């Protein structure tokens, strides 16, 4: 019995000693990161370009039709005809008729696509725009270059820094 008490006391003593160790402080994740002036400059330039594009698209959209609305992420949209189908969301499979043109009216693409929303099969702006639709809708999206194909474009079809107009019909 005495041996059991001694073992229990020894065990308790070991637990107390081990639990008293302090955890070493962690360094902040940004410790040692230096600000790169080139990165800051490029970020500033990019922000200025997107602001300019937003002003241009606002003017363009509202001249076309005062019913265009701006989405939270920056594209303009108008639902021309409301369908009665299910709302489109992530993982929804849909078939769309899609005419893609530049702001000056040059048609770049005219096709029918089958896609699954959320799989990044189309430009970010278009995918987000489709989430505002229901099956059976007809819509127009004016997508800024930074939500379309960006500063690289999709050569040879879509040049860099090209904002696009998508005329969409979502089939039931």
C-alpha positions in Angstrom: 0.0 0.0 0.0 2.8 2.3 0.9 4.5 1.6 -2.5 1.3 2.5 -4.3 1.1 5.9 -2.4 4.7 6.6 -3.3 4.1 5.8 -7.0 1.0 8.0 -7.0 2.8 10.9 -5.4 5.7 10.5 -7.9 3.3 10.4 -10.8 1.5 13.5 -9.6 4.8 15.3 -9.1 5.9 14.4 -12.7 2.6 15.6 -14.1 2.9 19.0 -12.2 6.4 19.5 -13.5 5.5 18.8 -17.1 2.4 21.0 -17.0 4.4 24.0 -15.7 6.5 24.3 -18.9 5.7 27.4 -20.7 5.0 27.3 -24.4 7.6 29.3 -26.3 6.1 32.5 -27.9 5.5 32.3 -31.6 6.7 35.0 -34.0 4.1 36.9 -36.0 3.7 35.5 -39.5 4.8 38.7 -41.0 8.0 39.0 -38.9 11.0 39.3 -41.2 8.9 40.1 -44.3 10.1 43.1 -46.0 7.9 45.3 -48.1 9.0 45.0 -51.7 8.7 48.4 -53.4 8.1 46.7 -56.8 5.1 44.8 -55.5 3.7 47.9 -53.9 4.1 49.8 -57.1 2.4 47.1 -59.2 -0.4 46.8 -56.7 -1.0 50.6 -56.9 -1.0 50.6 -60.7 -3.4 47.7 -60.8 -5.8 49.4 -58.3 -5.7 52.6 -60.4 -6.4 50.6 -63.6 -9.4 48.8 -62.0 -10.8 52.1 -60.7 -10.6 53.6 -64.2 -12.3 50.6 -65.8 -15.1 50.8 -63.2 -15.8 54.4 -64.2 -15.8 53.5 -67.9 -18.1 50.6 -67.4 -20.5 52.5 -65.2 -20.8 55.2 -67.9 -21.2 52.5 -70.6 -23.8 50.5 -68.8 -26.0 53.4 -67.8 -25.9 54.9 -71.3 -27.0 51.5 -72.7 -29.9 51.1 -70.3 -30.6 52.7 -67.0 -31.9 49.4 -65.6 -28.4 47.9 -65.4 -27.3 47.1 -61.8 -23.8 46.8 -60.4 -23.0 43.6 -58.6 -21.0 43.5 -55.3 -17.9 42.3 -57.1 -18.0 44.9 -59.9 -19.7 43.6 -63.0 -22.9 45.1 -64.4 -26.0 43.0 -65.2 -29.5 43.1 -66.5 -32.0 40.3 -66.5 -34.0 40.8 -69.8 -36.4 38.0 -69.4 -37.1 36.1 -66.2 -37.4 32.3 -66.4 -39.4 30.1 -64.1 -36.7 27.5 -63.6 -34.6 26.7 -60.6 -32.1 29.2 -59.3 -28.5 28.6 -60.4 -26.0 28.1 -57.7 -22.7 26.2 -57.1 -22.8 22.6 -58.5 -25.8 23.4 -60.8 -25.4 22.0 -64.2 -26.7 24.3 -67.0 -26.7 24.8 -70.7 -26.3 28.4 -71.9 -26.3 30.2 -75.2 -23.6 32.8 -75.0 -22.6 35.7 -77.3 -19.4 37.4 -76.2 -18.5 40.8 -77.6 -16.3 43.8 -76.8 -17.6 47.1 -75.6 -17.3 48.5 -79.2 -19.6 45.7 -80.4 -17.1 43.3 -82.1 -18.5 39.8 -81.6 -15.8 37.4 -80.4 -17.7 34.3 -79.7 -21.2 32.8 -80.3 -21.7 29.4 -78.8 -23.8 27.0 -76.7 -22.0 25.7 -73.7 -22.8 23.1 -71.0 -21.2 23.8 -67.7 -21.3 23.1 -64.0 -21.2 26.2 -61.9 -18.3 26.4 -59.4 -15.9 24.4 -61.6 -14.3 27.5 -63.0 -15.1 26.6 -66.6 -15.8 30.2 -67.6 -14.6 33.7 -66.6 -15.2 34.5 -62.9 -17.5 37.4 -63.7 -19.7 35.3 -65.9 -19.9 32.5 -63.4 -20.9 34.9 -60.6 -23.4 36.5 -63.0 -25.0 33.2 -63.7 -25.6 32.7 -60.0 -28.0 35.7 -60.2 -30.1 33.8 -62.8 -32.7 31.1 -63.0 -33.1 28.5 -65.7 -35.0 30.1 -68.5 -33.5 33.6 -68.0 -32.1 35.9 -70.6 -29.4 38.3 -69.3 -26.7 40.7 -70.3 -23.5 41.0 -68.3 -20.9 43.6 -68.7 -17.8 42.1 -67.2 -14.6 44.2 -66.5 -11.3 42.8 -67.7 -10.2 41.9 -64.2 -13.2 39.6 -63.8 -12.9 38.2 -67.3 -9.6 37.2 -68.8 -7.4 39.8 -67.0 -4.2 41.3 -68.1 -3.2 38.2 -70.1 -6.4 37.8 -72.1 -7.2 34.6 -73.9 -5.3 35.0 -77.1 -5.9 35.0 -80.0 -9.6 35.5 -79.3 -9.6 37.9 -76.4 -6.9 40.5 -76.1 -5.4 41.5 -72.7 -7.3 44.1 -70.6 -10.5 43.5 -72.5 -13.9 44.1 -70.8 -16.6 41.9 -72.3 -20.4 41.9 -72.9 -22.1 38.6 -72.5 -25.6 38.1 -73.8 -26.8 34.9 -72.2 -29.8 32.6 -72.4 -30.0 29.9 -69.8 -31.9 26.9 -71.0 -34.3 24.9 -68.8 
